[in-house]
């Protein structure tokens, strides 16, 4: 397989169903899906099993018991289960456009990881999107989104189909080329070399911390936020707190100052 797609999820069956529909119509078919499940109920496994027949390769469901927010651990477990040497990371609330995977594979390059973004939808449209809207790709059409209540703003330019404009925007955007868990990819060997995600970190910056250590390793990053398109479905975030952010920021600051590459409490500690 050309790429293993690691999708994180936790008790969001309807959102995951829409995301898997998006991956079922990708222009690149030589893919593996790895579900990184941070302790969901059996309802999530039912969704995964229902989609298994729609993919050329089996969907790997990696599950761990619910013990609070343990995204770093389930991601590392999913990395070990992935069968490709190239890994694409996204979330179970991000519907990919049909060229999403193909674009990542087109831009992959030794010595780099790819940094993508998302287009955030309000809850009303998130709930409205149907299977047919994803299969037909209507949900990525600006006119369709506007007709269903989306307000115009500059960020809507992310949905452009013009490759020249997208490349230009990737070049001029002031957004940092960071590792973003909803839309980033890299070589498995590089991620293993930095010992994967940091188990010490909860919600808030754990994805970017991985990217910062990849930079310390000597990697560079390519910006693809206007090329590799996914729609972010709205949801609540009850797992965030100022105390957690403070701890996570302190970890990132220490690792940055000391040029830390491989953390101790990562893949090797599983």
N, C-alpha and C positions, 0 to 999 in steps of 0.2 A: 504493500500500500504506500502511496505517495505521502500521506499525511494522516496522523491521528488527531482527531478533534476532541479535545477535552472540554466537557460542558459541566459546569457546577450547578447543583440544584439542591433545594431544601423545601419540601412540602409546597410546591408550586406546580401542581400537575397540569393545570390548564395552560399556563405560560409555557411549560416544557413541551406540551403537545404542539403548540404553535411553532416553537423553535425547531422541533424535529420535522415538522412539515416543511419548513424552510430548507433543512438539510436534505430532505428527500428529493428535492428538485434541483440540486446543484449541477452546474454544467460539468464539473469535475466529479466523476463517479468513483474513482479509485481511492476511497477514503475509509477510515475506520472511525466509529463514534465511541467515545469512552465517557460514560456518565459518572461524574464525581459527586456522589450522593452523600451529603453530610447528615445522615440519620433520618431520612424521610420515612413516612409510613409505607405500607405495602402498596398504596395507591400509585406511587411513583413507579414501582416495578411493573405494575399493570400497564402503565403508559409505555414504558420501554419495551415490554414484551409485545404489545400491540403493533409497534413500529418495526420490529425485527425483520419481518418479511419484506419490508419496503426498501431495504438496503442490500447492496451486493455483498457486503461483509457484515458479520454479526455486530450487534451493539453490545459493548462490554459495560456491564453495570457494576461499578465499584461502590460498595456501601459500607458505612461504619455506623456504630450505635450513636444515637443522639446524646451528645455530652456538651451541649452549648455550641457556640460558634467555633468550629474546628476546621475552617476552610483550608488552612495550610496543610493539615494532615491528610485530608481527603484528596487534595490536589497531588500531593507527593505519592500517595498510594495509586492514584490514577496514572501518574507518570510511569511508575514501575510496571503497570499493566499494559501500557501503550506498546504497540508492535511496530510502529514506524520510527525512523530516525529523525523525523521532523514533526513538531508538535504545534498545533494551533489551539489557543485557549479562548474560550468564550463562556458566557453565562446562560443559564436556563431561562433568561428573560430577554434574550436578544435574538430577534428573527433575522437570519442572514439573507441578503439578496442572492439571487441564483449564481452570480459570478464571484461570490465572497471567497470561497475556497480557491478557485482558479487564480484570483488576484494574489492571494498570499503565496501560492506556489510560483507564480510568475516573478514575484519580487524577492523571493528568498535568496540569500547569498551567504556564503561562508564569511564569518567575522561580523555578522550583523544579526539583530533581531528586528522584527517589524512591529511598529507602533500604530495601532488603529484606534478609532473612536466609535461613537454611536450617535444616532439621532433619537433624542428622547421624546416619547409620546405621552400625552396626558392620559389619565385613566380611562376616560370615556372612549377614546379611539383604541386604546389597548384592548378593552373589552369587546369593542365592535368588530375588530378584525376576525374574519372567518377563515376556514380552511380554503375556500375558493379564492378569497382575496390574496392569500399567500401563493397558492398554486398559479394563479394568473399574474402575480406580481403587482396587482393593483395597489396594494398597500404601500408600495415604494413610489407611487406616482404622486407628484406634488398636487396636481389638480384633484385627485381623489381624496387626498388628505385634507385639502382645503374645503372641499365640498362636505366633508364630515366634521368640520369645526376647527381644524387646525389654524391657528393664527400665524400670519406671515411674520417671519423674522430672518435675519441674515443666516442663521444656522441651517435654514432649509436648503442652502446651496450645497450642503453635504450630499444631498440626494441627486445631484447632477449625474447625467449619463454621458456628459461630454468629457472624454478622457484627457484632452488637452487642458481644459479648465481645471479638472481634478488634479492633474499633475502640477499645475501652477499653484493651486491652493495648498497642496501638500508642501510646496517649497516656501511659500510666503507666510503660512500660519505661524503665529508666535507661540502656539502650544508646544510644550516640551515633548520631545520624542521619548516618552517614558513607556515602561511596560504597563499596559492596561489589561486587567484580567478579562474584560469583556471582548477584547479584540487585539490579540498579540500572538506572535508566533516566533519560534526559534528552533534551533537544533537541540535534540535531546541531549547530546553529549555536552553542550555548553551548560545546560541546566543542571545536569548531574555534576559537573565540575564545581559549581557553586553550592552544591548540596541541596538544591531545590528551594522550596519555600520554607520560611522561618516559623517553626511551631510556637515560638514565643509571642507571635503577633496575632491579634484578633482583628476585628473589622477596622479598617482605616489605614490604607497605605501598604498593606502587605504585598500587593502585586508590584507596586513601584519599588519597594525595597528589594525585591528580586532583581528588577531591572538595574538598580543602582549597583548591585554586586556584579552583575554581568558587565557593566561599564568598568568596574574595578578590575575585572578579568581581562579587559582590553577590547571588548566588543564595541561596535558602533550601532546606531539605530537608524532605521529608515522610517519616515513619516508616510503613512498610507490612510490617514483618517478621512480623506475625501475620495478615496478609491475603493477600499474594502468596506462596504456599507452594511450596517445592521441597525434594526429598529429596536430601541430599548423600551420594553413594556413597563408601565408604572407599577410601583409597589411600595409598601411601607418599609421602614428601616428601624425596627425595634431593637437591633443589636448594637447600636452605636451609643457611645457616651464620651463626655469630655475626658474622663480618667483613662479610658482605653486609648483615645487619640494621643494623650500626653505620653503614655508609655510607648506607643508605637513610634511617635516622633523622636523620642529619646533614643530608641534602638536605631532608627535610620540615621540620626545625627552621629552616633558613635561609630557606626559602620562606615559612614562616609568619611569622617575625620581620620579613621584608622585604616582606610582602604581595605576593609574586610572583603574577602572573596567568598570563602566557604564558611558558613555559620556552623556551629556545633549541633544545634537541635533542628536537624532537617531530615532529609531522606535517609541518611545513614543511621538515624536513631529509631527508625520504624522497626 
